[in-house]
Amino acid sequence: MIPRYQAVLLIVLIVASFGMGGVLWHMHDKAHQAMLAGEDSAPTEAPEVAADEQATLIVANDDDNSLREQEEALPLPEEDEARARAVLNRLLESYSVPDSPHPVPNGTAAVKEVFLLPVASGAKNAAYDPSNGPQLAVINLSGNFVASHPSGLETETLTLLSICGTIHANLPRVTEVRFLVDGEPRASLAGHADLTRTYLASDAIQTANNVQNQ
């Protein structure tokens, strides 16, 4: 037979256990309700989306081997290199549509990166201002885009010049352009147009007009 004092102690322990369980449950429920209240009262923030801005695309046309300006409203980021990539990708995407005047497949995300550097000749000048001086754009093209580009001097040259003209139209400080493919130098775009040279962006339209006379 259990002594009386042990029975009393056991009952006290059982009651204390139930009491502690009730306290813990109450605290858990209170914390849960507070968390839900915090979620309900927290403002829902919409994702940041860049406002549309007017961008100028210099679009190639195979019918007369020309380049033509085309205005489009695009959501453009603040940073210059990201803006250049967004505008150029829109240009090359337009070449992938069925009725494109300059058909080139795989234009989506064809520009992987754009790097803006001071023009070497200007940077050597003691009076060169890096915030306002001329820039060289290094454009890294996707290997998939280059691999599927139609071969031919005129069509390849028009693609490169339309890229040069577009980046200059939207970032006028860019006066020179060089190209990489998947981060590496490449001899030509699709067997003809030279990718080892530096292109003068401001001369893109004039040069394009001369393509048909070559």
Secondary structure, 3 states (H helix, E strand, C coil): CCCHHHHHHHHHHHHHHHHHHHHHHHHHHHHHHHHHHHHHHCCCCCCCCCCEEEEEEEEEECCCCEEEEEEEEEECCCCHHHHHHHHHHHHHHHCCCCCCCCCCCCCCCCEEEEEEEECHHHHCCCCCCCCCCCEEEEEEECHHHHHCCCCCHHHHHHHHHHHHHHHHHHCCCEEEEEEEECCECCCECCCCCECCCCEEHHHHHHHHHHHCCC
